[in-house]
Amino acid sequence: LGMIALVRGDYANARRLLTGAIDESENPAYNGEQIMALTLAALATELIGDSEGAAQLLRDAERKIQRGRLNGVDHADIYYSEAVILTMRDESDPALEKLQEAYNRGFREQWVLDIDGRLAPLHDRPEFQVLKNRISEDVQQARAEINAQPVAML
């Protein structure tokens, strides 16, 4: 519901719903859904003009990522989350490096790059476009390889 409120422009309600969706009693090594909720809540908070509140939510998300790192998490999603936080802090170059690391670890969700408003400041960067194109080519190649496989007839 928080994401729907965000898309509708009801930023205060989006922030309330997104922060309410975070279950602090859960303490996994890494929870990408909590990171997503925090960063989307930070976006909504920034859009209602509360820059300090948004910065605090990003710090909370970063702490959760650091806990994941301390617990040995090192997969594409954590790099993507770091890229989101860096982008939201106007640190485009390090964000692009983290996106490249996510790609190196298997991130291939081009559709996410297309719709994720948290990464909007990167959309016009040539490096971002190159990465999107590389992902698209990888996905097309994988589909072609799958389609070329013979199918057993029963």
C-alpha positions as CSV (number, residue, x, y, z in Angstrom):
1,L,0.0,0.0,0.0
2,G,2.9,2.3,0.7
3,M,4.2,2.0,-2.8
4,I,0.7,2.7,-4.2
5,A,0.5,5.9,-2.0
6,L,3.9,6.9,-3.3
7,V,2.9,6.5,-6.9
8,R,-0.3,8.5,-6.3
9,G,1.6,11.3,-4.8
10,D,0.3,10.8,-1.2
11,Y,3.8,11.1,0.2
12,A,2.9,11.5,3.9
13,N,0.7,8.4,3.8
14,A,3.4,6.5,1.8
15,R,6.0,7.3,4.5
16,R,3.6,6.2,7.2
17,L,2.7,2.9,5.5
18,L,6.3,2.1,4.4
19,T,7.9,2.7,7.8
20,G,5.0,0.8,9.4
21,A,5.8,-2.2,7.2
22,I,9.2,-2.6,8.8
23,D,9.2,-5.3,11.5
24,E,12.0,-4.4,13.8
25,S,11.5,-7.7,15.7
26,E,12.8,-9.5,12.7
27,N,16.6,-9.5,12.9
28,P,17.8,-11.5,9.8
29,A,21.4,-11.1,8.5
30,Y,19.9,-9.1,5.6
31,N,16.4,-8.3,4.6
32,G,16.2,-6.6,1.2
33,E,12.5,-5.8,1.7
34,Q,13.2,-3.7,4.8
35,I,15.9,-1.8,2.9
36,M,13.5,-1.2,0.0
37,A,10.8,0.0,2.5
38,L,13.3,2.3,4.2
39,T,14.6,3.8,1.0
40,L,11.1,4.3,-0.5
41,A,10.1,5.9,2.8
42,A,13.1,8.2,2.5
43,L,12.1,9.1,-1.0
44,A,8.5,10.0,0.2
45,T,10.0,11.9,3.2
46,E,12.2,13.9,0.9
47,L,9.3,14.7,-1.4
48,I,7.3,16.2,1.5
49,G,10.3,18.4,2.3
50,D,11.7,16.7,5.3
51,S,15.3,16.3,4.2
52,E,16.6,15.4,7.7
53,G,13.9,12.7,8.1
54,A,14.9,11.3,4.7
55,A,18.6,11.3,5.7
56,Q,17.8,9.4,8.9
57,L,15.8,6.8,7.0
58,L,18.8,6.3,4.7
59,R,21.1,6.0,7.7
60,D,18.8,3.3,9.1
61,A,18.9,1.5,5.7
62,E,22.6,1.7,5.6
63,R,22.9,0.3,9.1
64,K,20.9,-2.7,8.0
65,I,23.2,-3.2,5.0
66,Q,26.2,-3.0,7.2
67,R,24.8,-5.6,9.5
68,G,24.3,-7.8,6.4
69,R,27.9,-7.2,5.4
70,L,29.1,-8.2,8.8
71,N,27.1,-11.4,8.5
72,G,28.8,-12.3,5.2
73,V,26.1,-11.2,2.8
74,D,27.7,-10.5,-0.6
75,H,25.2,-10.8,-3.4
76,A,23.7,-8.7,-6.1
77,D,20.8,-7.4,-4.1
78,I,23.0,-5.8,-1.4
79,Y,25.1,-4.0,-4.0
80,Y,21.9,-2.8,-5.7
81,S,20.6,-1.5,-2.3
82,E,23.9,0.3,-1.8
83,A,23.6,1.9,-5.2
84,V,20.1,3.2,-4.3
85,I,21.3,4.8,-1.1
86,L,24.3,6.4,-2.8
87,T,22.1,7.7,-5.6
88,M,19.6,9.2,-3.1
89,R,22.6,10.9,-1.5
90,D,23.7,12.4,-4.8
91,E,26.8,10.2,-5.0
92,S,26.3,9.1,-8.6
93,D,29.8,7.8,-9.4
94,P,30.0,5.5,-6.4
95,A,26.3,4.4,-7.1
96,L,27.2,3.4,-10.7
97,E,30.2,1.4,-9.3
98,K,27.8,-0.4,-7.0
99,L,25.4,-1.1,-9.8
100,Q,28.3,-2.6,-11.8
101,E,29.2,-4.8,-8.8
102,A,25.5,-5.9,-8.7
103,Y,25.8,-6.8,-12.3
104,N,29.0,-8.7,-11.7
105,R,27.2,-10.7,-9.1
106,G,24.3,-11.6,-11.3
107,F,21.9,-8.7,-11.3
108,R,19.9,-8.8,-14.6
109,E,16.6,-7.2,-13.7
110,Q,16.5,-4.4,-16.4
111,W,12.8,-3.8,-15.7
112,V,13.7,-2.8,-12.2
113,L,16.2,-0.3,-13.5
114,D,13.5,1.1,-15.8
115,I,10.9,1.7,-13.1
116,D,12.9,2.4,-9.9
117,G,12.5,6.1,-9.3
118,R,15.1,6.0,-6.6
119,L,17.7,5.7,-9.4
120,A,16.2,8.4,-11.6
121,P,19.2,10.7,-11.2
122,L,21.3,8.1,-13.0
123,H,19.0,7.5,-16.0
124,D,20.8,10.1,-18.2
125,R,24.3,8.9,-17.4
126,P,26.0,7.1,-20.2
127,E,27.4,4.4,-17.8
128,F,23.8,3.6,-16.7
129,Q,22.7,3.3,-20.3
130,V,25.6,1.0,-21.1
131,L,24.8,-1.2,-18.1
132,K,21.1,-1.4,-19.1
133,N,22.1,-2.3,-22.7
134,R,24.5,-5.0,-21.4
135,I,21.8,-6.5,-19.2
136,S,19.4,-6.5,-22.1
137,E,21.9,-8.3,-24.3
138,D,22.6,-10.8,-21.6
139,V,18.9,-11.6,-21.2
140,Q,18.4,-11.9,-24.9
141,Q,21.3,-14.2,-25.2
142,A,20.1,-16.4,-22.3
143,R,16.6,-16.6,-23.9
144,A,18.1,-17.6,-27.3
145,E,20.1,-20.3,-25.6
146,I,17.0,-21.6,-23.8
147,N,15.0,-21.5,-27.0
148,A,17.7,-23.4,-28.9
149,Q,17.5,-26.3,-26.4
150,P,15.7,-29.4,-27.7
151,V,12.6,-30.2,-25.9
152,A,11.8,-33.9,-25.1
153,M,8.6,-35.1,-26.5
154,L,6.6,-37.3,-24.3
